[in-house]
């Protein structure tokens, strides 16, 4: 009995059926369908899910139709969108590459196709049973479409929908919490879908899309700059043992992309290296390897960078990437020396330009070779290579534009302005790669064009004068050869004698027909020699001997206009006008010896006119070099040439001044002095000499009357003369407006209004301060003060109810406010250098006092330990010098104060004619500063107002003079920030001991104490 043979196609059919046995269950969701009225009673396939059993035939049919009619077509569409975006992408290998070789900005522009994908996928869902195995794939396509459309919120919702609704569950399970403990493995949360990795299952079934949706969810987070969410999800998936290994490379890719967007290059390189396996083909692999090499180069790892540049060269099919990888590898790898490496690279690039593989990329090769030549310092070779690069016509005009720009820069630095100008003229300014510097290039282009015109005028006029000085025969020979050359360039015949029209008087010939019936039969006109000769003679008789040029009638009118402009002395001819000398603008009928000779400066008047053009052009050149290019060396050379060639130039005074200025800027004092002397000798009373004299002896400008007026108003406010200050300000405002207001003036005026309880006026004044001086430190204080004043009633009510007594030092209630934190000023000197040499109990006659070391400010770290200060030494008694002691004897304060550096000292800030209102505000300001910068210290503040003429504020009590002076220096340096509304002339700082403070209160003379203090602490007060 023979065995039954099963046909091969039956085996394939069986495997096909096995492929349909994917996990399926009753879906946990229903679709909210809104149907048009026409189809309200139409039952769709998705609505039959609950009513029909999901039998094997139904499963096969539903999955097959969904796959090939909807999923397949939608997938092809979205892949085509991505391919088009990649095809339109252009990489600049001289810059750090973008992470992907496409941009979502490009895919989002293809909105019609993306909408079509969403439509197709939606139809695939609603028209079929929701239990078939491609429903999750259709949702994934919708999410991808929203992602490429840059609608990240919609993409997020779709991917989360897949995550929650397609989580695997048992037959009897209805709702499963994703990440629940009952599904954990060895304590790790399981949020992924476990896949069947058997060979048969992988061969004939498709993996569920939920894990891919989690990957796309992480990508959506990264693209939307939600980096904490990205890292959290990626780390959960990496730790999940059920997450398939096939997707771990994509997790590394997402992490690399997240770090790339945050410019964390070392982390990007680490994860990108692990994600290289995710490249779709060798081209993308080579591109990522090139990017990885760039990242290693950025993080100072030249060995790894060189390795991956080599790998990208071996994998790429893009010649441009190969070229740049070769160049950057040569920059990183140094064999015998950098110059040797660049020579080898340059030779290799030139060899590549001859290979057939690189046909069409010659422009890139020569441009890259020019870069290599520049790196080895050969500018001339680089310029030659750039000139070769721009001769090739390619599909990528960006390289050509960059070559022209680089050639222009090199020519500009070599002062070849003609080449620099012509190169910029060839640049296409609309090139996207030049958008950032297009305006700068256009400005430079116009400047160089103007400069080149002036240079051309000088060269042309010099050439004309050179020819005009030739002997007659030599001149005629030269002009004859030149005319022959110019006619040949224009395609004209050799010069022939010009004959005017000849009128014979025979009128019958004029009216005779051109094409007569006589002659040899019916031969064509141009075959009839007699008729051709007759036509030629008639044309010559009527029009004369005409040159062989196109549109000769129109050209005659142009030539007549040009001739008029050249010969009419009233014509407006500017210096640098090229019409009369440019060979391209010479009329064709003047391309003869006589015609060219008419343009030479043969007479004295013509020579003077030519010299004037040269002088004016040189002067304008010098101005451009000096003022716009700031090339003082070239400007000096041009002005010097002008001065030496044309000693009687009408602008000689200006030329000499420009020469003095340029050489002065160059630091050549000898040449500058020479031209200054020439200027004084020839033009002693001129404006340039006066400018130089004024510059050497500057006069400080005085203040104008407007500024003085408002400074007086400020002084009146500060000194407490409020009524007079208000009247003066009204008068000044009526004359000058608000232009001369200062933030200090407005602030102290607002404090006056607060004192008078005119809160509305104070708020208006503070608002003016904020609006007119938004960047001033006073603006912040004004905002705080305005807030406090607006809540005056609330604050005073609170203070009244809490039975808090107002301050007795002034009559204005300004509640304490922390205000903006003022940074503590960092001290630069060391404290041990701040010791002052004194005696234990010095006598009142202080002739033996030694000059102390400069006191040093307190540091922010710790205070001085007085117990470790060492012994106090007494300086040796110097010889008595009556000259130096004379001022001290005249003051006669020797017996009033006692100096001892080791007793307690306080810092005193004393005010000069400042009203108590502003002193109180100064106290609050210093209190805020001390709370923020010295929060752990107790520094008492006390205002002395016993004498109406002498106001000061005592700040703290410190153990010795060294510590007190450290605090004093800190407060003194920060005073402009702490109390910016007070002018510096209105306050000053000193240190004083507790004993001397009592003496000062009695004697009431601050100057007397300062004279005493200067004897002990010099160069400080």
Helices and strands as residue ranges (DSSP letters): H 8-19, G 37-39, G 45-48, H 56-65, I 66-71, H 72-88, H 104-109, H 111-126, H 135-148, H 152-165, G 181-183, H 199-204, H 210-223, H 227-239, G 245-247, H 248-261, H 265-274, G 276-278, H 282-298, H 302-315, H 319-332, H 338-352, G 356-358, H 362-375, H 379-389, H 397-413, H 417-425, G 432-437, H 438-468, H 472-489, H 507-511, G 525-527, H 529-543, H 552-567, G 583-585, G 588-590, H 593-597, H 604-623, I 624-628, H 632-645, H 652-666, H 669-682, H 687-696, H 705-718, H 722-736, H 743-755, H 759-772, H 777-790, H 792-801, G 831-834, G 866-868, H 882-891, E 905-911, H 916-933, E 941-947, E 950-958, H 961-978, G 984-986, E 987-993, H 994-1003, H 1006-1016
